[in-house]
Amino acid sequence: MRHAQASLVEVSIREEEGNICLRIKDNGKGFDTNQKTTHLGLIGLRERAHSLKGELILATGLGHGTLIEVVVPNQWK
C-alpha cells in the first residue's frame, strides 16, 4: 500500500488444478514494467516462485494499479 499509494488491496489464496495460487491486487498508481528495476521485493518474489517450480505473473501500468499472481505446484497434497 505504501509504495503503490493504494487505498484498496485484495489478497486471495486458493488451490486450483493442483497448484496454489496467491493473488494480490491493488488500485494504486502502478508502474512502468519497461523500466529497469532494482526493486528487491519483486525480484525476491520471482526467485522464490521459481525455486518452488512456480511462476510469478505481473500485470500493471501507470495509473492502473497492480496485479501479482504467484502460482506454485501444491507439494503438500
N, CA, C, O and CB atoms as a CASP TS submission, in Angstrom:
PFRMAT TS
TARGET T0000
AUTHOR 0000-0000-0000
METHOD Language model
MODEL 1
PARENT N/A
ATOM      1  N   MET     1       0.833  -1.187   0.000  1.00  0.00           N
ATOM      2  CA  MET     1       0.000   0.000   0.000  1.00  0.00           C
ATOM      3  C   MET     1       0.878   1.252   0.000  1.00  0.00           C
ATOM      4  O   MET     1       0.543   2.252  -0.635  1.00  0.00           O
ATOM      5  CB  MET     1      -0.948  -0.002   1.215  1.00  0.00           C
ATOM      6  N   ARG     2       1.991   1.190   0.708  1.00  0.00           N
ATOM      7  CA  ARG     2       2.836   2.363   0.830  1.00  0.00           C
ATOM      8  C   ARG     2       3.440   2.766  -0.521  1.00  0.00           C
ATOM      9  O   ARG     2       3.320   3.921  -0.929  1.00  0.00           O
ATOM     10  CB  ARG     2       3.942   2.103   1.844  1.00  0.00           C
ATOM     11  N   HIS     3       4.087   1.823  -1.217  1.00  0.00           N
ATOM     12  CA  HIS     3       4.744   2.157  -2.477  1.00  0.00           C
ATOM     13  C   HIS     3       3.725   2.455  -3.576  1.00  0.00           C
ATOM     14  O   HIS     3       3.942   3.334  -4.410  1.00  0.00           O
ATOM     15  CB  HIS     3       5.663   1.019  -2.912  1.00  0.00           C
ATOM     16  N   ALA     4       2.635   1.730  -3.571  1.00  0.00           N
ATOM     17  CA  ALA     4       1.636   1.865  -4.631  1.00  0.00           C
ATOM     18  C   ALA     4       0.702   3.044  -4.420  1.00  0.00           C
ATOM     19  O   ALA     4      -0.008   3.447  -5.342  1.00  0.00           O
ATOM     20  CB  ALA     4       0.828   0.604  -4.734  1.00  0.00           C
ATOM     21  N   GLN     5       0.696   3.604  -3.211  1.00  0.00           N
ATOM     22  CA  GLN     5      -0.263   4.646  -2.842  1.00  0.00           C
ATOM     23  C   GLN     5      -1.685   4.150  -3.085  1.00  0.00           C
ATOM     24  O   GLN     5      -2.532   4.876  -3.607  1.00  0.00           O
ATOM     25  CB  GLN     5       0.003   5.947  -3.641  1.00  0.00           C
ATOM     26  N   ALA     6      -1.929   2.903  -2.696  1.00  0.00           N
ATOM     27  CA  ALA     6      -3.225   2.268  -2.909  1.00  0.00           C
ATOM     28  C   ALA     6      -4.153   2.529  -1.732  1.00  0.00           C
ATOM     29  O   ALA     6      -3.711   2.650  -0.589  1.00  0.00           O
ATOM     30  CB  ALA     6      -3.055   0.763  -3.126  1.00  0.00           C
ATOM     31  N   SER     7      -5.432   2.612  -2.023  1.00  0.00           N
ATOM     32  CA  SER     7      -6.433   2.722  -0.965  1.00  0.00           C
ATOM     33  C   SER     7      -7.142   1.385  -0.754  1.00  0.00           C
ATOM     34  O   SER     7      -7.879   1.220   0.218  1.00  0.00           O
ATOM     35  CB  SER     7      -7.455   3.821  -1.303  1.00  0.00           C
ATOM     36  N   LEU     8      -6.923   0.434  -1.659  1.00  0.00           N
ATOM     37  CA  LEU     8      -7.555  -0.874  -1.563  1.00  0.00           C
ATOM     38  C   LEU     8      -6.579  -1.942  -2.051  1.00  0.00           C
ATOM     39  O   LEU     8      -5.985  -1.814  -3.121  1.00  0.00           O
ATOM     40  CB  LEU     8      -8.874  -0.914  -2.381  1.00  0.00           C
ATOM     41  N   VAL     9      -6.424  -3.000  -1.247  1.00  0.00           N
ATOM     42  CA  VAL     9      -5.598  -4.142  -1.630  1.00  0.00           C
ATOM     43  C   VAL     9      -6.416  -5.394  -1.374  1.00  0.00           C
ATOM     44  O   VAL     9      -6.964  -5.573  -0.286  1.00  0.00           O
ATOM     45  CB  VAL     9      -4.237  -4.173  -0.838  1.00  0.00           C
ATOM     46  N   GLU    10      -6.499  -6.263  -2.377  1.00  0.00           N
ATOM     47  CA  GLU    10      -7.213  -7.537  -2.251  1.00  0.00           C
ATOM     48  C   GLU    10      -6.184  -8.658  -2.310  1.00  0.00           C
ATOM     49  O   GLU    10      -5.331  -8.685  -3.197  1.00  0.00           O
ATOM     50  CB  GLU    10      -8.300  -7.706  -3.377  1.00  0.00           C
ATOM     51  N   VAL    11      -6.273  -9.590  -1.349  1.00  0.00           N
ATOM     52  CA  VAL    11      -5.367 -10.724  -1.301  1.00  0.00           C
ATOM     53  C   VAL    11      -6.201 -11.994  -1.231  1.00  0.00           C
ATOM     54  O   VAL    11      -7.124 -12.089  -0.423  1.00  0.00           O
ATOM     55  CB  VAL    11      -4.390 -10.620  -0.090  1.00  0.00           C
ATOM     56  N   SER    12      -5.884 -12.960  -2.064  1.00  0.00           N
ATOM     57  CA  SER    12      -6.587 -14.243  -2.010  1.00  0.00           C
ATOM     58  C   SER    12      -5.582 -15.361  -2.250  1.00  0.00           C
ATOM     59  O   SER    12      -4.558 -15.181  -2.908  1.00  0.00           O
ATOM     60  CB  SER    12      -7.745 -14.302  -3.060  1.00  0.00           C
ATOM     61  N   ILE    13      -5.911 -16.518  -1.692  1.00  0.00           N
ATOM     62  CA  ILE    13      -5.111 -17.710  -1.925  1.00  0.00           C
ATOM     63  C   ILE    13      -6.087 -18.867  -2.112  1.00  0.00           C
ATOM     64  O   ILE    13      -7.071 -18.995  -1.384  1.00  0.00           O
ATOM     65  CB  ILE    13      -4.102 -17.981  -0.737  1.00  0.00           C
ATOM     66  N   ARG    14      -5.793 -19.705  -3.106  1.00  0.00           N
ATOM     67  CA  ARG    14      -6.705 -20.805  -3.406  1.00  0.00           C
ATOM     68  C   ARG    14      -5.913 -21.954  -4.028  1.00  0.00           C
ATOM     69  O   ARG    14      -4.792 -21.775  -4.505  1.00  0.00           O
ATOM     70  CB  ARG    14      -7.850 -20.339  -4.358  1.00  0.00           C
ATOM     71  N   GLU    15      -6.524 -23.129  -4.009  1.00  0.00           N
ATOM     72  CA  GLU    15      -5.947 -24.262  -4.701  1.00  0.00           C
ATOM     73  C   GLU    15      -6.728 -24.466  -5.985  1.00  0.00           C
ATOM     74  O   GLU    15      -7.959 -24.451  -5.984  1.00  0.00           O
ATOM     75  CB  GLU    15      -5.962 -25.542  -3.814  1.00  0.00           C
ATOM     76  N   GLU    16      -6.013 -24.655  -7.072  1.00  0.00           N
ATOM     77  CA  GLU    16      -6.652 -24.800  -8.386  1.00  0.00           C
ATOM     78  C   GLU    16      -5.809 -25.720  -9.250  1.00  0.00           C
ATOM     79  O   GLU    16      -4.635 -25.448  -9.499  1.00  0.00           O
ATOM     80  CB  GLU    16      -6.839 -23.419  -9.078  1.00  0.00           C
ATOM     81  N   GLU    17      -6.406 -26.803  -9.704  1.00  0.00           N
ATOM     82  CA  GLU    17      -5.752 -27.750 -10.614  1.00  0.00           C
ATOM     83  C   GLU    17      -4.385 -28.200 -10.119  1.00  0.00           C
ATOM     84  O   GLU    17      -3.432 -28.271 -10.895  1.00  0.00           O
ATOM     85  CB  GLU    17      -5.607 -27.129 -11.981  1.00  0.00           C
ATOM     86  N   GLY    18      -4.288 -28.506  -8.821  1.00  0.00           N
ATOM     87  CA  GLY    18      -3.036 -28.990  -8.259  1.00  0.00           C
ATOM     88  C   GLY    18      -2.013 -27.916  -7.955  1.00  0.00           C
ATOM     89  O   GLY    18      -0.880 -28.232  -7.590  1.00  0.00           O
ATOM     90  N   ASN    19      -2.383 -26.657  -8.096  1.00  0.00           N
ATOM     91  CA  ASN    19      -1.495 -25.538  -7.804  1.00  0.00           C
ATOM     92  C   ASN    19      -2.055 -24.700  -6.665  1.00  0.00           C
ATOM     93  O   ASN    19      -3.261 -24.681  -6.423  1.00  0.00           O
ATOM     94  CB  ASN    19      -1.287 -24.672  -9.053  1.00  0.00           C
ATOM     95  N   ILE    20      -1.162 -24.011  -5.975  1.00  0.00           N
ATOM     96  CA  ILE    20      -1.568 -22.996  -5.012  1.00  0.00           C
ATOM     97  C   ILE    20      -1.379 -21.659  -5.697  1.00  0.00           C
ATOM     98  O   ILE    20      -0.309 -21.367  -6.231  1.00  0.00           O
ATOM     99  CB  ILE    20      -0.743 -23.087  -3.667  1.00  0.00           C
ATOM    100  N   CYS    21      -2.433 -20.842  -5.678  1.00  0.00           N
ATOM    101  CA  CYS    21      -2.423 -19.555  -6.374  1.00  0.00           C
ATOM    102  C   CYS    21      -2.608 -18.423  -5.368  1.00  0.00           C
ATOM    103  O   CYS    21      -3.628 -18.349  -4.683  1.00  0.00           O
ATOM    104  CB  CYS    21      -3.530 -19.505  -7.458  1.00  0.00           C
ATOM    105  N   LEU    22      -1.623 -17.552  -5.286  1.00  0.00           N
ATOM    106  CA  LEU    22      -1.683 -16.365  -4.449  1.00  0.00           C
ATOM    107  C   LEU    22      -1.916 -15.176  -5.369  1.00  0.00           C
ATOM    108  O   LEU    22      -1.197 -15.002  -6.354  1.00  0.00           O
ATOM    109  CB  LEU    22      -0.375 -16.188  -3.596  1.00  0.00           C
ATOM    110  N   ARG    23      -2.911 -14.359  -5.057  1.00  0.00           N
ATOM    111  CA  ARG    23      -3.255 -13.218  -5.903  1.00  0.00           C
ATOM    112  C   ARG    23      -3.296 -11.955  -5.047  1.00  0.00           C
ATOM    113  O   ARG    23      -3.977 -11.915  -4.022  1.00  0.00           O
ATOM    114  CB  ARG    23      -4.621 -13.445  -6.620  1.00  0.00           C
ATOM    115  N   ILE    24      -2.569 -10.931  -5.468  1.00  0.00           N
ATOM    116  CA  ILE    24      -2.550  -9.645  -4.777  1.00  0.00           C
ATOM    117  C   ILE    24      -2.877  -8.576  -5.813  1.00  0.00           C
ATOM    118  O   ILE    24      -2.193  -8.458  -6.830  1.00  0.00           O
ATOM    119  CB  ILE    24      -1.156  -9.372  -4.081  1.00  0.00           C
ATOM    120  N   LYS    25      -3.921  -7.802  -5.551  1.00  0.00           N
ATOM    121  CA  LYS    25      -4.364  -6.778  -6.497  1.00  0.00           C
ATOM    122  C   LYS    25      -4.580  -5.473  -5.732  1.00  0.00           C
ATOM    123  O   LYS    25      -5.165  -5.466  -4.649  1.00  0.00           O
ATOM    124  CB  LYS    25      -5.674  -7.219  -7.239  1.00  0.00           C
ATOM    125  N   ASP    26      -4.102  -4.374  -6.307  1.00  0.00           N
ATOM    126  CA  ASP    26      -4.335  -3.081  -5.676  1.00  0.00           C
ATOM    127  C   ASP    26      -4.836  -2.054  -6.680  1.00  0.00           C
ATOM    128  O   ASP    26      -4.769  -2.267  -7.891  1.00  0.00           O
ATOM    129  CB  ASP    26      -3.064  -2.582  -5.013  1.00  0.00           C
ATOM    130  N   ASN    27      -5.331  -0.953  -6.170  1.00  0.00           N
ATOM    131  CA  ASN    27      -5.818   0.128  -7.028  1.00  0.00           C
ATOM    132  C   ASN    27      -4.860   1.314  -7.002  1.00  0.00           C
ATOM    133  O   ASN    27      -5.270   2.466  -7.148  1.00  0.00           O
ATOM    134  CB  ASN    27      -7.222   0.571  -6.589  1.00  0.00           C
ATOM    135  N   GLY    28      -3.587   1.015  -6.817  1.00  0.00           N
ATOM    136  CA  GLY    28      -2.575   2.059  -6.697  1.00  0.00           C
ATOM    137  C   GLY    28      -2.169   2.667  -8.021  1.00  0.00           C
ATOM    138  O   GLY    28      -2.855   2.539  -9.035  1.00  0.00           O
ATOM    139  N   LYS    29      -1.021   3.337  -7.975  1.00  0.00           N
ATOM    140  CA  LYS    29      -0.558   4.105  -9.133  1.00  0.00           C
ATOM    141  C   LYS    29       0.077   3.256 -10.222  1.00  0.00           C
ATOM    142  O   LYS    29       0.292   3.744 -11.332  1.00  0.00           O
ATOM    143  CB  LYS    29       0.421   5.134  -8.688  1.00  0.00           C
ATOM    144  N   GLY    30       0.385   1.982  -9.927  1.00  0.00           N
ATOM    145  CA  GLY    30       1.008   1.128 -10.931  1.00  0.00           C
ATOM    146  C   GLY    30       2.421   1.594 -11.243  1.00  0.00           C
ATOM    147  O   GLY    30       2.918   2.539 -10.632  1.00  0.00           O
ATOM    148  N   PHE    31       3.063   0.933 -12.189  1.00  0.00           N
ATOM    149  CA  PHE    31       4.409   1.342 -12.593  1.00  0.00           C
ATOM    150  C   PHE    31       4.703   0.826 -13.987  1.00  0.00           C
ATOM    151  O   PHE    31       3.989  -0.027 -14.514  1.00  0.00           O
ATOM    152  CB  PHE    31       5.468   0.830 -11.593  1.00  0.00           C
ATOM    153  N   ASP    32       5.757   1.350 -14.571  1.00  0.00           N
ATOM    154  CA  ASP    32       6.173   1.007 -15.928  1.00  0.00           C
ATOM    155  C   ASP    32       7.073  -0.225 -15.873  1.00  0.00           C
ATOM    156  O   ASP    32       8.180  -0.153 -15.341  1.00  0.00           O
ATOM    157  CB  ASP    32       6.910   2.203 -16.610  1.00  0.00           C
ATOM    158  N   THR    33       6.616  -1.351 -16.410  1.00  0.00           N
ATOM    159  CA  THR    33       7.405  -2.583 -16.368  1.00  0.00           C
ATOM    160  C   THR    33       8.590  -2.557 -17.333  1.00  0.00           C
ATOM    161  O   THR    33       9.464  -3.420 -17.256  1.00  0.00           O
ATOM    162  CB  THR    33       6.521  -3.770 -16.686  1.00  0.00           C
ATOM    163  N   ASN    34       8.631  -1.593 -18.227  1.00  0.00           N
ATOM    164  CA  ASN    34       9.753  -1.490 -19.167  1.00  0.00           C
ATOM    165  C   ASN    34      10.964  -0.822 -18.544  1.00  0.00           C
ATOM    166  O   ASN    34      12.065  -0.900 -19.091  1.00  0.00           O
ATOM    167  CB  ASN    34       9.331  -0.721 -20.401  1.00  0.00           C
ATOM    168  N   GLN    35      10.775  -0.164 -17.401  1.00  0.00           N
ATOM    169  CA  GLN    35      11.892   0.477 -16.729  1.00  0.00           C
ATOM    170  C   GLN    35      12.718  -0.561 -15.987  1.00  0.00           C
ATOM    171  O   GLN    35      12.173  -1.471 -15.362  1.00  0.00           O
ATOM    172  CB  GLN    35      11.396   1.563 -15.764  1.00  0.00           C
ATOM    173  N   LYS    36      14.034  -0.419 -16.060  1.00  0.00           N
ATOM    174  CA  LYS    36      14.923  -1.302 -15.298  1.00  0.00           C
ATOM    175  C   LYS    36      14.625  -1.108 -13.828  1.00  0.00           C
ATOM    176  O   LYS    36      14.534   0.020 -13.345  1.00  0.00           O
ATOM    177  CB  LYS    36      16.430  -1.013 -15.607  1.00  0.00           C
ATOM    178  N   THR    37      14.472  -2.220 -13.112  1.00  0.00           N
ATOM    179  CA  THR    37      14.107  -2.121 -11.710  1.00  0.00           C
ATOM    180  C   THR    37      15.152  -2.740 -10.802  1.00  0.00           C
ATOM    181  O   THR    37      15.823  -3.706 -11.163  1.00  0.00           O
ATOM    182  CB  THR    37      12.776  -2.776 -11.475  1.00  0.00           C
ATOM    183  N   THR    38      15.272  -2.173  -9.642  1.00  0.00           N
ATOM    184  CA  THR    38      16.113  -2.745  -8.587  1.00  0.00           C
ATOM    185  C   THR    38      15.246  -3.035  -7.368  1.00  0.00           C
ATOM    186  O   THR    38      15.749  -3.149  -6.250  1.00  0.00           O
ATOM    187  CB  THR    38      17.287  -1.783  -8.216  1.00  0.00           C
ATOM    188  N   HIS    39      13.934  -3.153  -7.594  1.00  0.00           N
ATOM    189  CA  HIS    39      13.017  -3.440  -6.502  1.00  0.00           C
ATOM    190  C   HIS    39      13.246  -4.877  -6.038  1.00  0.00           C
ATOM    191  O   HIS    39      12.835  -5.828  -6.702  1.00  0.00           O
ATOM    192  CB  HIS    39      11.535  -3.219  -6.939  1.00  0.00           C
ATOM    193  N   LEU    40      13.894  -5.017  -4.911  1.00  0.00           N
ATOM    194  CA  LEU    40      14.259  -6.340  -4.425  1.00  0.00           C
ATOM    195  C   LEU    40      13.035  -7.164  -4.046  1.00  0.00           C
ATOM    196  O   LEU    40      13.093  -8.394  -4.075  1.00  0.00           O
ATOM    197  CB  LEU    40      15.188  -6.218  -3.233  1.00  0.00           C
ATOM    198  N   GLY    41      11.935  -6.520  -3.694  1.00  0.00           N
ATOM    199  CA  GLY    41      10.723  -7.256  -3.338  1.00  0.00           C
ATOM    200  C   GLY    41      10.221  -8.104  -4.485  1.00  0.00           C
ATOM    201  O   GLY    41       9.970  -9.296  -4.305  1.00  0.00           O
ATOM    202  N   LEU    42      10.069  -7.520  -5.659  1.00  0.00           N
ATOM    203  CA  LEU    42       9.585  -8.270  -6.825  1.00  0.00           C
ATOM    204  C   LEU    42      10.615  -9.278  -7.308  1.00  0.00           C
ATOM    205  O   LEU    42      10.260 -10.386  -7.709  1.00  0.00           O
ATOM    206  CB  LEU    42       9.227  -7.314  -7.960  1.00  0.00           C
ATOM    207  N   ILE    43      11.881  -8.903  -7.272  1.00  0.00           N
ATOM    208  CA  ILE    43      12.941  -9.828  -7.688  1.00  0.00           C
ATOM    209  C   ILE    43      12.953 -11.038  -6.761  1.00  0.00           C
ATOM    210  O   ILE    43      13.023 -12.176  -7.225  1.00  0.00           O
ATOM    211  CB  ILE    43      14.330  -9.122  -7.684  1.00  0.00           C
ATOM    212  N   GLY    44      12.885 -10.801  -5.467  1.00  0.00           N
ATOM    213  CA  GLY    44      12.880 -11.890  -4.491  1.00  0.00           C
ATOM    214  C   GLY    44      11.654 -12.777  -4.627  1.00  0.00           C
ATOM    215  O   GLY    44      11.752 -13.999  -4.516  1.00  0.00           O
ATOM    216  N   LEU    45      10.504 -12.167  -4.866  1.00  0.00           N
ATOM    217  CA  LEU    45       9.264 -12.929  -5.031  1.00  0.00           C
ATOM    218  C   LEU    45       9.346 -13.833  -6.259  1.00  0.00           C
ATOM    219  O   LEU    45       8.935 -14.993  -6.207  1.00  0.00           O
ATOM    220  CB  LEU    45       8.056 -11.978  -5.150  1.00  0.00           C
ATOM    221  N   ARG    46       9.872 -13.310  -7.353  1.00  0.00           N
ATOM    222  CA  ARG    46      10.032 -14.118  -8.568  1.00  0.00           C
ATOM    223  C   ARG    46      11.006 -15.272  -8.330  1.00  0.00           C
ATOM    224  O   ARG    46      10.747 -16.397  -8.758  1.00  0.00           O
ATOM    225  CB  ARG    46      10.527 -13.241  -9.739  1.00  0.00           C
ATOM    226  N   GLU    47      12.119 -15.007  -7.652  1.00  0.00           N
ATOM    227  CA  GLU    47      13.100 -16.058  -7.375  1.00  0.00           C
ATOM    228  C   GLU    47      12.516 -17.137  -6.471  1.00  0.00           C
ATOM    229  O   GLU    47      12.780 -18.322  -6.672  1.00  0.00           O
ATOM    230  CB  GLU    47      14.351 -15.462  -6.731  1.00  0.00           C
ATOM    231  N   ARG    48      11.724 -16.738  -5.478  1.00  0.00           N
ATOM    232  CA  ARG    48      11.099 -17.726  -4.588  1.00  0.00           C
ATOM    233  C   ARG    48      10.093 -18.592  -5.342  1.00  0.00           C
ATOM    234  O   ARG    48      10.033 -19.804  -5.137  1.00  0.00           O
ATOM    235  CB  ARG    48      10.406 -17.023  -3.410  1.00  0.00           C
ATOM    236  N   ALA    49       9.312 -17.970  -6.206  1.00  0.00           N
ATOM    237  CA  ALA    49       8.346 -18.730  -7.006  1.00  0.00           C
ATOM    238  C   ALA    49       9.070 -19.744  -7.881  1.00  0.00           C
ATOM    239  O   ALA    49       8.659 -20.902  -7.955  1.00  0.00           O
ATOM    240  CB  ALA    49       7.490 -17.782  -7.880  1.00  0.00           C
ATOM    241  N   HIS    50      10.140 -19.324  -8.541  1.00  0.00           N
ATOM    242  CA  HIS    50      10.895 -20.228  -9.416  1.00  0.00           C
ATOM    243  C   HIS    50      11.554 -21.345  -8.621  1.00  0.00           C
ATOM    244  O   HIS    50      11.655 -22.470  -9.109  1.00  0.00           O
ATOM    245  CB  HIS    50      11.955 -19.452 -10.200  1.00  0.00           C
ATOM    246  N   SER    51      12.008 -21.051  -7.395  1.00  0.00           N
ATOM    247  CA  SER    51      12.647 -22.085  -6.578  1.00  0.00           C
ATOM    248  C   SER    51      11.645 -23.167  -6.171  1.00  0.00           C
ATOM    249  O   SER    51      12.037 -24.287  -5.842  1.00  0.00           O
ATOM    250  CB  SER    51      13.283 -21.459  -5.326  1.00  0.00           C
ATOM    251  N   LEU    52      10.342 -22.832  -6.194  1.00  0.00           N
ATOM    252  CA  LEU    52       9.288 -23.798  -5.903  1.00  0.00           C
ATOM    253  C   LEU    52       8.672 -24.372  -7.178  1.00  0.00           C
ATOM    254  O   LEU    52       7.603 -24.982  -7.145  1.00  0.00           O
ATOM    255  CB  LEU    52       8.207 -23.147  -5.053  1.00  0.00           C
ATOM    256  N   LYS    53       9.366 -24.166  -8.308  1.00  0.00           N
ATOM    257  CA  LYS    53       8.911 -24.636  -9.620  1.00  0.00           C
ATOM    258  C   LYS    53       7.596 -23.977 -10.041  1.00  0.00           C
ATOM    259  O   LYS    53       6.748 -24.594 -10.685  1.00  0.00           O
ATOM    260  CB  LYS    53       8.745 -26.153  -9.603  1.00  0.00           C
ATOM    261  N   GLY    54       7.453 -22.712  -9.658  1.00  0.00           N
ATOM    262  CA  GLY    54       6.260 -21.950  -9.992  1.00  0.00           C
ATOM    263  C   GLY    54       6.588 -20.752 -10.843  1.00  0.00           C
ATOM    264  O   GLY    54       7.667 -20.659 -11.427  1.00  0.00           O
ATOM    265  N   GLU    55       5.642 -19.835 -10.907  1.00  0.00           N
ATOM    266  CA  GLU    55       5.853 -18.630 -11.704  1.00  0.00           C
ATOM    267  C   GLU    55       5.196 -17.435 -11.043  1.00  0.00           C
ATOM    268  O   GLU    55       4.259 -17.574 -10.256  1.00  0.00           O
ATOM    269  CB  GLU    55       5.310 -18.816 -13.123  1.00  0.00           C
ATOM    270  N   LEU    56       5.698 -16.274 -11.373  1.00  0.00           N
ATOM    271  CA  LEU    56       5.125 -15.012 -10.944  1.00  0.00           C
ATOM    272  C   LEU    56       4.573 -14.319 -12.174  1.00  0.00           C
ATOM    273  O   LEU    56       5.260 -14.194 -13.188  1.00  0.00           O
ATOM    274  CB  LEU    56       6.177 -14.121 -10.209  1.00  0.00           C
ATOM    275  N   ILE    57       3.336 -13.871 -12.083  1.00  0.00           N
ATOM    276  CA  ILE    57       2.685 -13.161 -13.183  1.00  0.00           C
ATOM    277  C   ILE    57       2.418 -11.746 -12.700  1.00  0.00           C
ATOM    278  O   ILE    57       1.838 -11.553 -11.631  1.00  0.00           O
ATOM    279  CB  ILE    57       1.353 -13.878 -13.642  1.00  0.00           C
ATOM    280  N   LEU    58       2.832 -10.760 -13.473  1.00  0.00           N
ATOM    281  CA  LEU    58       2.706  -9.362 -13.091  1.00  0.00           C
ATOM    282  C   LEU    58       1.963  -8.601 -14.171  1.00  0.00           C
ATOM    283  O   LEU    58       2.321  -8.669 -15.347  1.00  0.00           O
ATOM    284  CB  LEU    58       4.085  -8.735 -12.839  1.00  0.00           C
ATOM    285  N   ALA    59       0.926  -7.876 -13.773  1.00  0.00           N
ATOM    286  CA  ALA    59       0.198  -7.008 -14.698  1.00  0.00           C
ATOM    287  C   ALA    59       0.056  -5.650 -14.032  1.00  0.00           C
ATOM    288  O   ALA    59      -0.506  -5.543 -12.942  1.00  0.00           O
ATOM    289  CB  ALA    59      -1.207  -7.608 -15.080  1.00  0.00           C
ATOM    290  N   THR    60       0.557  -4.626 -14.678  1.00  0.00           N
ATOM    291  CA  THR    60       0.497  -3.275 -14.124  1.00  0.00           C
ATOM    292  C   THR    60       0.678  -2.255 -15.233  1.00  0.00           C
ATOM    293  O   THR    60       1.059  -2.600 -16.352  1.00  0.00           O
ATOM    294  CB  THR    60       1.567  -3.078 -13.032  1.00  0.00           C
ATOM    295  N   GLY    61       0.412  -1.042 -14.928  1.00  0.00           N
ATOM    296  CA  GLY    61       0.625   0.063 -15.850  1.00  0.00           C
ATOM    297  C   GLY    61       0.425   1.352 -15.090  1.00  0.00           C
ATOM    298  O   GLY    61      -0.316   1.395 -14.108  1.00  0.00           O
ATOM    299  N   LEU    62       1.070   2.381 -15.535  1.00  0.00           N
ATOM    300  CA  LEU    62       0.947   3.665 -14.853  1.00  0.00           C
ATOM    301  C   LEU    62      -0.522   4.072 -14.750  1.00  0.00           C
ATOM    302  O   LEU    62      -1.225   4.156 -15.757  1.00  0.00           O
ATOM    303  CB  LEU    62       1.756   4.749 -15.592  1.00  0.00           C
ATOM    304  N   GLY    63      -0.972   4.323 -13.529  1.00  0.00           N
ATOM    305  CA  GLY    63      -2.348   4.745 -13.295  1.00  0.00           C
ATOM    306  C   GLY    63      -3.370   3.631 -13.286  1.00  0.00           C
ATOM    307  O   GLY    63      -4.569   3.900 -13.215  1.00  0.00           O
ATOM    308  N   HIS    64      -2.918   2.355 -13.357  1.00  0.00           N
ATOM    309  CA  HIS    64      -3.867   1.236 -13.478  1.00  0.00           C
ATOM    310  C   HIS    64      -3.767   0.212 -12.353  1.00  0.00           C
ATOM    311  O   HIS    64      -4.365  -0.858 -12.458  1.00  0.00           O
ATOM    312  CB  HIS    64      -3.655   0.539 -14.786  1.00  0.00           C
ATOM    313  N   GLY    65      -3.044   0.499 -11.293  1.00  0.00           N
ATOM    314  CA  GLY    65      -2.910  -0.478 -10.222  1.00  0.00           C
ATOM    315  C   GLY    65      -2.002  -1.622 -10.632  1.00  0.00           C
ATOM    316  O   GLY    65      -1.393  -1.606 -11.702  1.00  0.00           O
ATOM    317  N   THR    66      -1.924  -2.618  -9.753  1.00  0.00           N
ATOM    318  CA  THR    66      -1.030  -3.747  -9.986  1.00  0.00           C
ATOM    319  C   THR    66      -1.713  -5.052  -9.601  1.00  0.00           C
ATOM    320  O   THR    66      -2.437  -5.119  -8.607  1.00  0.00           O
ATOM    321  CB  THR    66       0.277  -3.574  -9.197  1.00  0.00           C
ATOM    322  N   LEU    67      -1.475  -6.078 -10.393  1.00  0.00           N
ATOM    323  CA  LEU    67      -1.936  -7.424 -10.099  1.00  0.00           C
ATOM    324  C   LEU    67      -0.721  -8.335 -10.116  1.00  0.00           C
ATOM    325  O   LEU    67       0.010  -8.395 -11.105  1.00  0.00           O
ATOM    326  CB  LEU    67      -3.025  -7.899 -11.120  1.00  0.00           C
ATOM    327  N   ILE    68      -0.511  -9.048  -9.006  1.00  0.00           N
ATOM    328  CA  ILE    68       0.575 -10.015  -8.898  1.00  0.00           C
ATOM    329  C   ILE    68      -0.046 -11.363  -8.580  1.00  0.00           C
ATOM    330  O   ILE    68      -0.833 -11.491  -7.642  1.00  0.00           O
ATOM    331  CB  ILE    68       1.622  -9.595  -7.805  1.00  0.00           C
ATOM    332  N   GLU    69       0.311 -12.364  -9.365  1.00  0.00           N
ATOM    333  CA  GLU    69      -0.140 -13.724  -9.092  1.00  0.00           C
ATOM    334  C   GLU    69       1.090 -14.625  -8.994  1.00  0.00           C
ATOM    335  O   GLU    69       1.990 -14.574  -9.833  1.00  0.00           O
ATOM    336  CB  GLU    69      -1.127 -14.232 -10.202  1.00  0.00           C
ATOM    337  N   VAL    70       1.102 -15.438  -7.961  1.00  0.00           N
ATOM    338  CA  VAL    70       2.152 -16.434  -7.793  1.00  0.00           C
ATOM    339  C   VAL    70       1.468 -17.791  -7.839  1.00  0.00           C
ATOM    340  O   VAL    70       0.550 -18.059  -7.064  1.00  0.00           O
ATOM    341  CB  VAL    70       2.960 -16.226  -6.446  1.00  0.00           C
ATOM    342  N   VAL    71       1.916 -18.639  -8.744  1.00  0.00           N
ATOM    343  CA  VAL    71       1.333 -19.972  -8.915  1.00  0.00           C
ATOM    344  C   VAL    71       2.444 -20.992  -8.718  1.00  0.00           C
ATOM    345  O   VAL    71       3.442 -20.986  -9.440  1.00  0.00           O
ATOM    346  CB  VAL    71       0.654 -20.134 -10.329  1.00  0.00           C
ATOM    347  N   VAL    72       2.261 -21.876  -7.725  1.00  0.00           N
ATOM    348  CA  VAL    72       3.250 -22.913  -7.454  1.00  0.00           C
ATOM    349  C   VAL    72       2.536 -24.253  -7.306  1.00  0.00           C
ATOM    350  O   VAL    72       1.389 -24.304  -6.861  1.00  0.00           O
ATOM    351  CB  VAL    72       4.075 -22.579  -6.174  1.00  0.00           C
ATOM    352  N   PRO    73       3.212 -25.336  -7.679  1.00  0.00           N
ATOM    353  CA  PRO    73       2.610 -26.659  -7.509  1.00  0.00           C
ATOM    354  C   PRO    73       2.338 -26.926  -6.025  1.00  0.00           C
ATOM    355  O   PRO    73       3.141 -26.570  -5.163  1.00  0.00           O
ATOM    356  CB  PRO    73       3.532 -27.761  -8.098  1.00  0.00           C
ATOM    357  N   ASN    74       1.203 -27.553  -5.746  1.00  0.00           N
ATOM    358  CA  ASN    74       0.871 -27.911  -4.370  1.00  0.00           C
ATOM    359  C   ASN    74       1.673 -29.142  -3.996  1.00  0.00           C
ATOM    360  O   ASN    74       1.348 -30.248  -4.428  1.00  0.00           O
ATOM    361  CB  ASN    74      -0.661 -28.165  -4.196  1.00  0.00           C
ATOM    362  N   GLN    75       2.704 -28.969  -3.209  1.00  0.00           N
ATOM    363  CA  GLN    75       3.595 -30.047  -2.814  1.00  0.00           C
ATOM    364  C   GLN    75       3.109 -30.749  -1.550  1.00  0.00           C
ATOM    365  O   GLN    75       3.726 -31.720  -1.113  1.00  0.00           O
ATOM    366  CB  GLN    75       4.997 -29.512  -2.604  1.00  0.00           C
ATOM    367  N   TRP    76       2.029 -30.281  -0.963  1.00  0.00           N
ATOM    368  CA  TRP    76       1.584 -30.778   0.330  1.00  0.00           C
ATOM    369  C   TRP    76       0.321 -31.637   0.209  1.00  0.00           C
ATOM    370  O   TRP    76      -0.382 -31.838   1.199  1.00  0.00           O
ATOM    371  CB  TRP    76       1.331 -29.613   1.273  1.00  0.00           C
ATOM    372  N   LYS    77       0.035 -32.132  -0.962  1.00  0.00           N
ATOM    373  CA  LYS    77      -1.150 -32.988  -1.167  1.00  0.00           C
ATOM    374  C   LYS    77      -0.919 -34.355  -0.617  1.00  0.00           C
ATOM    375  O   LYS    77      -1.801 -35.209  -0.697  1.00  0.00           O
ATOM    376  CB  LYS    77      -1.511 -33.088  -2.639  1.00  0.00           C
TER
END
